[in-house]
């Protein structure tokens, strides 16, 4: 299953307005069968697990961080450096509210949960899954915290973000999948198992 970027790597901004990922244009996708939306801290594995889960569930994969960078023409860190972390959150909110990806695995940015409007919209597209990992596990995975392009206030630490975001992830999750000790393939399988038989097409 090709990802959004493999299929649309040559699309211009004008062309992207014709994309079935955004509303207002006719498309050739199947009737609504539900997307799987991944939320969680940076380093939890959303962008790694997402493509595997998409193959298993018979869906396309969409990485919102990469899509946002493509639309903005600059990296997430460059947005934070030039415009501030609140500007990054606002850009992310606009992107999520415009999405109409109805049969996908969607990896959201870690700060998506700051926008109640965006999360309500994502909930209309499908099931929201929190990839949960402990602070110690995350710290072991993240070695570029200050240059990762995170929507964080100046001076905020990883522990600060973790404490701030945990209640938000919990609030919006339809399912919680713990990732510690599992390979990405196992996490993908655990997601499908956690969601149960909801019409998901999986590979044999």
Backbone as CSV, one residue per row, in Angstrom:
resi,resn,N_x,N_y,N_z,CA_x,CA_y,CA_z,C_x,C_y,C_z
1,UNK,0.851,-1.190,0.000,0.000,0.000,0.000,0.884,1.236,0.000
2,UNK,0.700,2.070,-0.985,1.547,3.244,-1.086,1.110,4.295,-0.092
3,UNK,2.074,5.052,0.413,1.761,6.151,1.319,1.304,7.353,0.526
4,UNK,0.775,8.321,1.246,0.364,9.577,0.619,1.514,10.193,-0.156
5,UNK,2.713,10.152,0.418,3.835,10.843,-0.201,4.388,10.079,-1.381
6,UNK,4.266,8.763,-1.388,4.688,8.007,-2.557,3.757,8.281,-3.727
7,UNK,2.469,8.442,-3.436,1.502,8.675,-4.497,1.491,10.117,-4.982
8,UNK,1.809,11.032,-4.102,1.609,12.444,-4.400,2.882,13.266,-4.243
9,UNK,4.032,12.663,-4.400,5.288,13.368,-4.158,5.498,14.529,-5.105
10,UNK,4.833,14.499,-6.288,5.020,15.564,-7.251,3.880,16.573,-7.253
11,UNK,2.965,16.434,-6.320,1.803,17.323,-6.299,2.192,18.722,-5.845
12,UNK,1.644,19.728,-6.494,1.841,21.120,-6.091,0.798,21.467,-5.060
13,UNK,0.920,22.657,-4.450,-0.100,23.086,-3.506,-1.449,23.177,-4.186
14,UNK,-1.478,23.664,-5.429,-2.738,23.754,-6.160,-3.302,22.374,-6.404
15,UNK,-2.430,21.448,-6.775,-2.874,20.097,-7.011,-3.368,19.430,-5.749
16,UNK,-2.772,19.772,-4.613,-3.160,19.157,-3.357,-4.580,19.531,-2.975
17,UNK,-5.054,20.671,-3.460,-6.439,21.039,-3.183,-7.414,20.078,-3.860
18,UNK,-6.928,19.347,-4.892,-7.750,18.349,-5.548,-7.675,17.003,-4.817
19,UNK,-6.860,16.922,-3.788,-6.584,15.657,-3.133,-7.785,15.142,-2.360
20,UNK,-8.003,13.820,-2.361,-9.088,13.246,-1.572,-8.859,13.330,-0.077
21,UNK,-7.698,13.839,0.361,-7.453,14.008,1.793,-8.143,15.245,2.335
22,UNK,-8.634,16.093,1.431,-9.272,17.329,1.842,-10.682,17.380,1.274
23,UNK,-11.621,17.996,1.988,-13.018,17.978,1.576,-13.285,18.892,0.397
24,UNK,-14.465,18.741,-0.167,-14.912,19.653,-1.202,-14.674,19.168,-2.615
25,UNK,-13.955,18.059,-2.792,-13.670,17.549,-4.125,-14.095,16.086,-4.194
26,UNK,-14.616,15.685,-5.359,-14.987,14.287,-5.549,-13.746,13.413,-5.529
27,UNK,-13.896,12.169,-5.089,-12.759,11.254,-5.072,-13.227,9.847,-5.375
28,UNK,-12.265,8.953,-5.572,-12.582,7.591,-5.983,-12.416,6.588,-4.852
29,UNK,-12.309,7.051,-3.609,-12.111,6.134,-2.497,-13.393,5.361,-2.176
30,UNK,-13.224,4.293,-1.438,-14.340,3.474,-1.002,-15.258,4.289,-0.089
31,UNK,-16.493,3.863,0.085,-17.355,4.492,1.089,-16.681,4.440,2.455
32,UNK,-17.129,5.288,3.354,-16.470,5.445,4.655,-16.419,4.126,5.423
33,UNK,-15.210,3.624,5.644,-15.002,2.421,6.429,-14.231,2.714,7.702
34,UNK,-13.841,3.942,7.908,-13.179,4.330,9.139,-11.676,4.374,9.046
35,UNK,-11.097,5.452,9.519,-9.651,5.590,9.609,-9.180,5.181,11.000
36,UNK,-7.893,4.934,11.114,-7.256,4.678,12.396,-6.310,5.829,12.661
37,UNK,-6.544,6.584,13.709,-5.793,7.794,14.001,-4.883,7.536,15.196
38,UNK,-3.585,7.727,14.987,-2.601,7.474,16.041,-2.222,8.772,16.728
39,UNK,-2.304,8.788,18.051,-1.864,9.919,18.845,-0.823,9.424,19.840
40,UNK,-0.061,10.353,20.391,0.941,9.977,21.373,2.127,10.912,21.344
41,UNK,3.000,10.740,22.312,4.181,11.580,22.453,5.146,11.390,21.290
42,UNK,5.982,12.406,21.017,7.071,12.188,20.069,7.960,11.055,20.571
43,UNK,8.317,10.170,19.657,9.113,9.018,20.045,8.302,7.781,20.360
44,UNK,6.975,7.914,20.401,6.130,6.754,20.713,6.079,5.760,19.561
45,UNK,6.372,6.225,18.348,6.420,5.314,17.212,5.292,5.456,16.213
46,UNK,4.588,6.575,16.217,3.442,6.750,15.321,3.834,6.629,13.846
47,UNK,4.938,7.277,13.483,5.364,7.265,12.079,5.998,5.940,11.672
48,UNK,6.449,5.160,12.638,7.039,3.846,12.352,5.971,2.766,12.306
49,UNK,5.082,2.784,13.281,4.015,1.796,13.347,2.973,2.052,12.258
50,UNK,2.739,3.326,11.936,1.677,3.687,11.012,1.689,2.957,9.681
51,UNK,2.820,2.947,8.941,2.832,2.242,7.656,2.586,0.733,7.798
52,UNK,3.091,0.148,8.875,2.878,-1.283,9.112,1.396,-1.545,9.372
53,UNK,0.808,-0.713,10.214,-0.616,-0.845,10.518,-1.464,-0.644,9.267
54,UNK,-1.070,0.304,8.418,-1.819,0.562,7.189,-1.835,-0.674,6.289
55,UNK,-0.696,-1.329,6.161,-0.652,-2.546,5.348,-1.533,-3.633,5.948
56,UNK,-1.458,-3.773,7.274,-2.239,-4.810,7.938,-3.745,-4.556,7.846
57,UNK,-4.127,-3.286,7.868,-5.548,-2.921,7.902,-6.102,-2.586,6.525
58,UNK,-5.276,-2.686,5.481,-5.743,-2.401,4.136,-6.096,-0.945,3.922
59,UNK,-5.240,-0.058,4.445,-5.492,1.371,4.348,-4.254,2.105,3.819
60,UNK,-4.424,3.373,3.461,-3.312,4.230,3.098,-2.738,4.855,4.362
61,UNK,-1.495,5.271,4.298,-0.848,5.901,5.452,-0.652,7.378,5.187
62,UNK,-0.931,8.189,6.198,-0.776,9.641,6.114,-0.029,10.137,7.339
63,UNK,1.115,10.776,7.132,1.920,11.346,8.212,1.682,12.848,8.244
64,UNK,0.986,13.324,9.276,0.584,14.730,9.325,1.773,15.673,9.475
65,UNK,2.811,15.262,10.194,3.991,16.123,10.320,4.637,16.359,8.960
66,UNK,4.769,15.306,8.167,5.380,15.446,6.847,4.497,16.261,5.916
67,UNK,3.191,16.041,6.011,2.269,16.812,5.182,2.326,18.289,5.533
68,UNK,2.419,18.595,6.823,2.498,19.993,7.251,3.780,20.637,6.748
69,UNK,4.895,19.936,6.849,6.158,20.477,6.340,6.095,20.711,4.836
70,UNK,5.442,19.819,4.135,5.301,19.982,2.693,4.461,21.207,2.354
71,UNK,3.371,21.386,3.079,2.507,22.537,2.833,3.198,23.852,3.180
72,UNK,3.951,23.849,4.285,4.596,25.079,4.734,5.882,25.368,3.966
73,UNK,6.472,24.353,3.352,7.731,24.535,2.648,8.912,24.743,3.581
74,UNK,8.795,24.252,4.807,9.863,24.374,5.808,9.636,23.321,6.879
75,UNK,10.672,23.081,7.666,10.579,22.050,8.695,9.782,22.562,9.900
76,UNK,9.341,21.618,10.728,8.629,21.990,11.950,9.503,22.864,12.840
77,UNK,10.781,22.531,12.933,11.690,23.313,13.762,11.831,24.731,13.230
78,UNK,11.853,24.889,11.920,11.949,26.228,11.335,10.705,27.044,11.639
79,UNK,9.549,26.400,11.676,8.316,27.107,12.049,8.409,27.594,13.491
80,UNK,8.849,26.707,14.375,8.980,27.084,15.792,10.008,28.197,15.958
81,UNK,11.147,28.077,15.283,12.217,29.061,15.436,11.798,30.438,14.936
82,UNK,11.046,30.487,13.851,10.705,31.781,13.260,9.396,32.364,13.786
83,UNK,8.418,31.483,14.080,7.081,31.969,14.438,6.619,31.581,15.835
84,UNK,7.306,30.645,16.459,6.934,30.235,17.806,6.097,28.963,17.828
85,UNK,6.038,28.336,19.007,5.357,27.053,19.126,3.853,27.151,18.948
86,UNK,3.266,28.317,19.296,1.822,28.467,19.126,1.448,28.537,17.647
87,UNK,2.338,29.084,16.837,2.100,29.115,15.393,2.102,27.700,14.824
88,UNK,2.994,26.863,15.336,3.019,25.471,14.887,1.722,24.774,15.272
89,UNK,1.249,24.992,16.476,-0.011,24.382,16.894,-1.165,24.858,16.014
90,UNK,-1.183,26.148,15.680,-2.257,26.688,14.849,-2.222,26.084,13.447
91,UNK,-1.021,25.930,12.891,-0.893,25.336,11.556,-1.351,23.883,11.577
92,UNK,-0.986,23.185,12.629,-1.391,21.789,12.754,-2.903,21.675,12.875
93,UNK,-3.508,22.561,13.646,-4.956,22.541,13.800,-5.654,22.760,12.464
94,UNK,-5.191,23.738,11.677,-5.803,24.007,10.381,-5.713,22.788,9.472
95,UNK,-4.555,22.135,9.473,-4.380,20.956,8.627,-5.346,19.847,9.042
96,UNK,-5.429,19.575,10.336,-6.279,18.490,10.809,-7.754,18.767,10.539
97,UNK,-8.172,20.007,10.707,-9.567,20.347,10.461,-9.934,20.215,8.993
98,UNK,-8.950,20.309,8.107,-9.201,20.209,6.671,-9.163,18.782,6.154
99,UNK,-8.684,17.852,6.968,-8.534,16.476,6.502,-9.891,15.820,6.232
100,UNK,-9.914,15.058,5.154,-11.069,14.221,4.861,-10.572,12.855,4.411
101,UNK,-9.665,12.294,5.189,-9.036,11.004,4.876,-9.825,9.914,5.572
102,UNK,-10.705,9.256,4.838,-11.705,8.398,5.466,-11.350,6.916,5.510
103,UNK,-10.260,6.519,4.896,-9.883,5.103,4.985,-8.363,5.024,5.027
104,UNK,-7.811,5.551,6.123,-6.373,5.712,6.257,-5.915,5.355,7.666
105,UNK,-4.633,5.195,7.796,-3.975,5.264,9.096,-3.311,6.633,9.137
106,UNK,-3.669,7.429,10.128,-3.213,8.812,10.221,-2.319,8.959,11.444
107,UNK,-1.056,9.315,11.211,-0.128,9.609,12.310,-0.171,11.110,12.557
108,UNK,-0.699,11.502,13.683,-0.791,12.922,14.012,0.499,13.402,14.675
109,UNK,0.690,14.713,14.694,1.770,15.286,15.477,1.465,15.118,16.958
110,UNK,2.497,15.110,17.777,2.299,14.891,19.205,1.448,15.936,19.882
111,UNK,1.367,17.125,19.267,0.617,18.230,19.882,-0.799,18.356,19.347
112,UNK,-1.249,17.420,18.532,-2.601,17.496,17.971,-3.664,17.612,19.057
113,UNK,-3.421,16.977,20.199,-4.437,16.923,21.257,-4.647,18.255,21.957
114,UNK,-3.845,19.259,21.655,-4.093,20.584,22.228,-5.327,21.235,21.609
115,UNK,-5.752,20.770,20.455,-6.912,21.356,19.776,-8.124,20.450,19.948
116,UNK,-9.078,20.894,20.748,-10.306,20.124,20.935,-11.074,20.029,19.627
117,UNK,-11.107,21.117,18.854,-11.818,21.108,17.573,-11.221,20.079,16.624
118,UNK,-9.903,20.037,16.559,-9.247,19.092,15.660,-9.517,17.653,16.088
119,UNK,-9.465,17.386,17.376,-9.687,16.031,17.842,-11.136,15.596,17.635
120,UNK,-12.069,16.499,17.795,-13.461,16.171,17.512,-13.636,15.822,16.040
121,UNK,-12.951,16.579,15.179,-13.035,16.290,13.748,-12.416,14.932,13.431
122,UNK,-11.242,14.655,13.988,-10.602,13.362,13.743,-11.495,12.215,14.208
123,UNK,-12.221,12.432,15.276,-13.113,11.392,15.789,-14.227,11.065,14.807
124,UNK,-14.593,12.013,13.938,-15.598,11.734,12.913,-15.028,10.886,11.781
125,UNK,-13.697,10.840,11.667,-13.061,10.078,10.588,-12.815,8.625,10.969
126,UNK,-12.735,8.330,12.259,-12.463,6.952,12.650,-12.119,6.811,14.115
127,UNK,-11.364,5.769,14.430,-11.006,5.434,15.797,-9.654,6.045,16.154
128,UNK,-9.546,6.565,17.368,-8.327,7.226,17.840,-7.602,6.300,18.807
129,UNK,-6.332,6.037,18.503,-5.534,5.098,19.293,-4.334,5.818,19.886
130,UNK,-4.187,5.720,21.190,-3.052,6.324,21.890,-1.938,5.303,22.004
131,UNK,-0.798,5.609,21.394,0.395,4.793,21.571,1.106,5.288,22.823
132,UNK,1.028,4.520,23.885,1.506,4.962,25.204,2.881,4.374,25.496
133,UNK,3.737,5.237,26.013,5.092,4.836,26.387,5.481,5.621,27.623
134,UNK,6.247,5.029,28.515,6.649,5.709,29.738,7.653,6.822,29.434
135,UNK,7.783,7.725,30.368,8.730,8.823,30.208,10.156,8.299,30.049
136,UNK,10.529,7.310,30.824,11.880,6.758,30.722,12.127,6.150,29.342
137,UNK,11.137,5.441,28.820,11.267,4.854,27.489,11.402,5.938,26.429
138,UNK,10.602,6.977,26.531,10.666,8.076,25.572,12.020,8.768,25.613
139,UNK,12.519,9.010,26.821,13.817,9.678,26.964,14.924,8.870,26.312
140,UNK,14.802,7.549,26.354,15.795,6.705,25.725,15.724,6.715,24.216
141,UNK,14.573,7.080,23.677,14.394,7.094,22.225,14.722,8.444,21.596
142,UNK,14.528,9.519,22.345,14.660,10.863,21.782,16.044,11.426,22.107
143,UNK,16.818,11.679,21.075,18.153,12.247,21.296,18.310,13.628,20.671
144,UNK,17.201,14.175,20.148,17.256,15.495,19.507,16.097,16.368,19.984
145,UNK,15.841,16.332,21.276,14.663,17.004,21.826,14.615,18.488,21.478
146,UNK,15.752,19.175,21.551,15.762,20.624,21.348,15.645,21.018,19.885
147,UNK,15.826,20.071,18.966,15.793,20.394,17.535,14.795,19.527,16.781
148,UNK,13.837,18.960,17.474,12.900,18.007,16.866,11.685,18.685,16.250
149,UNK,11.521,19.970,16.478,10.356,20.671,15.948,9.111,20.428,16.773
150,UNK,9.261,20.470,18.092,8.136,20.216,18.984,7.410,21.502,19.325
151,UNK,6.092,21.397,19.465,5.289,22.550,19.858,5.332,22.688,21.370
152,UNK,6.452,23.205,21.864,6.647,23.340,23.305,7.067,24.763,23.642
153,UNK,6.707,25.173,24.838,7.103,26.496,25.305,8.610,26.527,25.546
154,UNK,9.214,27.706,25.416,10.648,27.806,25.729,10.916,27.329,27.154
155,UNK,11.902,26.471,27.299,12.263,25.979,28.615,11.544,24.712,29.035
156,UNK,10.501,24.312,28.317,9.808,23.077,28.677,10.699,21.871,28.432
157,UNK,10.693,20.952,29.365,11.457,19.720,29.240,10.563,18.601,28.710
158,UNK,11.172,17.488,28.374,10.390,16.332,27.955,9.446,15.898,29.067
159,UNK,9.930,15.935,30.303,9.074,15.563,31.435,7.887,16.508,31.570
160,UNK,8.129,17.807,31.328,7.034,18.783,31.378,5.969,18.455,30.338
161,UNK,6.416,18.189,29.112,5.481,17.861,28.039,4.714,16.584,28.358
162,UNK,5.422,15.606,28.877,4.801,14.329,29.209,3.676,14.531,30.224
163,UNK,3.978,15.265,31.279,2.983,15.512,32.323,1.795,16.302,31.783
164,UNK,2.069,17.261,30.923,1.030,18.128,30.370,0.113,17.378,29.408
165,UNK,0.675,16.467,28.632,-0.085,15.849,27.541,-0.791,14.555,27.918
166,UNK,-0.337,13.869,28.953,-0.950,12.583,29.290,-2.461,12.654,29.464
167,UNK,-2.984,13.634,30.216,-4.441,13.696,30.363,-5.162,13.949,29.046
168,UNK,-4.518,14.668,28.121,-5.137,14.956,26.826,-5.202,13.701,25.967
169,UNK,-4.120,12.943,25.931,-4.150,11.691,25.191,-5.229,10.767,25.745
170,UNK,-5.308,10.693,27.054,-6.296,9.818,27.700,-7.720,10.271,27.366
171,UNK,-7.924,11.569,27.305,-9.263,12.113,27.058,-9.790,11.709,25.684
172,UNK,-8.924,11.726,24.688,-9.410,11.550,23.323,-9.262,10.125,22.777
173,UNK,-8.587,9.259,23.477,-8.311,7.927,22.949,-9.532,7.007,23.036
174,UNK,-9.821,6.323,21.930,-10.804,5.241,21.943,-10.162,3.947,22.425
175,UNK,-8.854,3.834,22.205,-8.110,2.650,22.648,-6.711,3.092,23.045
176,UNK,-6.134,2.392,24.019,-4.778,2.675,24.499,-3.937,1.423,24.278
177,UNK,-2.798,1.604,23.603,-1.905,0.477,23.333,-0.530,0.807,23.889
178,UNK,-0.056,0.008,24.829,1.276,0.201,25.391,2.323,-0.350,24.423
179,UNK,3.404,0.412,24.240,4.395,0.077,23.218,5.689,-0.491,23.774
180,UNK,5.932,-0.339,25.062,7.195,-0.792,25.650,7.347,-2.300,25.515
181,UNK,8.508,-2.722,25.016,8.804,-4.138,24.916,8.267,-4.820,23.683
182,UNK,7.621,-4.066,22.787,7.058,-4.644,21.576,7.743,-4.068,20.338
183,UNK,7.881,-4.872,19.312,8.369,-4.378,18.032,7.258,-3.588,17.361
184,UNK,7.587,-2.746,16.352,6.533,-2.021,15.625,5.480,-2.960,15.038
185,UNK,5.901,-4.115,14.532,4.952,-5.078,13.975,3.999,-5.589,15.060
186,UNK,4.540,-5.840,16.241,3.699,-6.309,17.340,2.748,-5.224,17.815
187,UNK,3.217,-3.971,17.833,2.344,-2.860,18.221,1.181,-2.750,17.246
188,UNK,1.461,-2.861,15.941,0.395,-2.801,14.938,-0.633,-3.902,15.170
189,UNK,-0.152,-5.096,15.449,-1.068,-6.210,15.714,-1.854,-5.972,16.994
190,UNK,-1.211,-5.400,18.001,-1.905,-5.111,19.257,-2.987,-4.053,19.067
191,UNK,-2.745,-3.109,18.163,-3.767,-2.093,17.869,-5.005,-2.753,17.288
192,UNK,-4.804,-3.615,16.291,-5.940,-4.294,15.674,-6.666,-5.165,16.696
193,UNK,-5.921,-5.794,17.563,-6.528,-6.635,18.592,-7.320,-5.773,19.591
194,UNK,-6.766,-4.606,19.940,-7.448,-3.725,20.898,-8.755,-3.188,20.331
195,UNK,-8.772,-2.928,19.028,-9.976,-2.394,18.400,-11.012,-3.481,18.156
196,UNK,-10.570,-4.722,18.064,-11.475,-5.821,17.859,-11.971,-5.899,16.429
197,UNK,-12.992,-6.661,16.213,-13.546,-6.878,14.878,-14.513,-5.759,14.551
198,UNK,-13.996,-4.734,13.898,-14.813,-3.578,13.518,-14.790,-3.404,12.005
199,UNK,-14.765,-4.483,11.300,-14.762,-4.398,9.856,-13.415,-4.074,9.277
200,UNK,-12.334,-4.246,10.063,-11.005,-3.948,9.555,-10.529,-5.100,8.695
201,UNK,-10.001,-4.754,7.541,-9.466,-5.771,6.649,-8.009,-5.975,6.992
202,UNK,-7.630,-7.144,7.461,-6.246,-7.434,7.798,-5.701,-8.511,6.888
203,UNK,-4.368,-8.517,6.778,-3.718,-9.511,5.959,-3.723,-10.856,6.694
204,UNK,-3.721,-11.949,5.940,-3.656,-13.273,6.541,-2.263,-13.528,7.091
